Amino acid sequence: MRQVTRGIAAAVLLVAAGVTLQGSSHREAPGITKSPKLDGTDFYMFRSYEPGRDGSVTFLANYIPLQDVYGGPNFFTMDPQAVYEIHVDNNGDAREDLTFQFQFRTTSKNLSVPVGDKMMPIPLINAGGIGPAATDTSALNVEETYTVNLVRGSRRFGFRQALTNAANGSRIFSKPVDRIGDKSIKGGDGSVYEQYADNHIYDVDIPGCSANGRVFVGQRREGFVVNLAEAFDLVNFNPLGPENGERNVLADKNVTTLALELPISCLVNGDPVIGAWTTASAGRALPHPLPHGGLAGPFMQVSRLGHPLVNELVIGLKDKDAFNASEPKNDGQFASYVTHPTLPVLIQALFGVAPPPVPRGDLVQVFLTGVPGVNQPKIVRPAEMLRLNTNIPAVAPAAQKPLGVIAGDLAGYPNGRRPGDDVVDIALRAVEGILLSGNPASFPRLTDGAPVNATIAYAEDGTVTSDQSLRLFRDTFPYLQTPLSGSPSPTHSN
């Protein structure tokens, strides 16, 4: 979620640069607007807090922003000519040591019905009820499958091996169809979709690792929380107002999640701190699809995401596409955007708040090196990526503090990122200098007004609700909630 201060900063940039922004700030760079299937929207990395799973790290890479629940008839398939990747640096040198490559295949079954004396293909992606078993797809007209490969060393030239289904040894996994609507699930019972999707969570054998991991790819409810609409209206809210006084305008959207849970022992290499980021790269079009797991190549990286905020509201407009195409090892070219950020100056223009002095060593720690004593590697080359200290224990959902490290919860952002971390409010305070403050507890409580925590529930209109069927996150893998349904309207409970 390169979406951090999608409040104050987004509006200021709109005024200062005279740029027309369309929709959500998920569209953070001009080039990525041309490839929505490759648009990474959020990246999470945290020590798993599902009971009994705290020996693992969960990675969540979200793609394809702003999915409306009524987005048929083709819905939101992944790009079969692309490669989606999660990279891990486990020695602090800003280069990938482990890369998990996801590639997809879309199969159209051309289901047909008799029309007079002819069999005619149907125009929809299903002809009847689906699920709840993952294999119950006879009525599904379009099916998606995928492979996951682990590359050790260089992501394009390293040693590459397939992750396999621990139950049957297959290297091909099924992706659940997006939530078409309740009638499209067998029995017309919307609650069955959650069971159907959960049947696509696979235990996996990881090459070179003695313990299993888990993988899931599928549509989820959008977990990013922000008061976006008023933010774009010249910051039409009070950034010093109540932290729960505004709507979450993304509460009625879905997103597609690539989820991996991997044993800590298979990730670290002599240092408990690891770094990670996600990328998506476009491959050349082929006349015929490759066998599963074959790289089409050559690939052009068009999306990159580690921390929230960086490309969206730190990198200058002229360099946004270059940042999306770059690798962490080359981030020295963008360092001035972190040491001399424009956002505090633009905030000053609107609100008269003096910016902290530059150069900003505090922001270098947050975004480029990790915070000393928390998540800075023993040896580190400055580069933009999420960093996680895997020695810091996980915290149960009810005990998590949404402001993470600045609230004393070292298991939260910027030590990795959990779904319930309020990265908008954290980023607002970090950019304005809370890490430079001698008394952080008295620092202004900057906020976009849209609250988030690990147990919050949001109605579709963006208001907080006590209805637990609309809880934004769940306590188990893949942590992001079952996607909302577009039918029957207007009820979209999970």
Secondary structure, DSSP 8 states (H G I E B T S, - for coil): ---TTTTHHHHHHHHHH-----SSTT--STGGGG-GGG-EEEEEEEE--STT-TTEEEEEEEEEEEEETT-TTT-----TTEEEEEEEESSSSSS-SEEEEEEEEEEE---EEEETTEEEE-SSSBSS-B-SSTT--TTBSEEEEEEEEEEESSTTTSEEEE-EETTT--S-EEE------GGGBGGG-TTHHHHHHHTT-EEEE-TT-SS-EEEEEEEEE------HHHHHTTS-S-TTS-TT-S--TTTTEEEEEEEEEEEGGGT-SSSSEEEEEEEEEE----SS---TT------EEEEEESSSSIIIIIS-GGGHHHHHT--GGGGGGGHHHHHS-SHHHHHHHHH------SS-HHHHIIIII--TTTT--SS-----SEEEETTS----GGG--TTGGGGT-TTSTTBSB-TT--HHHHHHHHHTTGGG-S-GGGS-----S----TT-BB-TTS-B-S-GGGBSB-SSTT-B------SSSS----
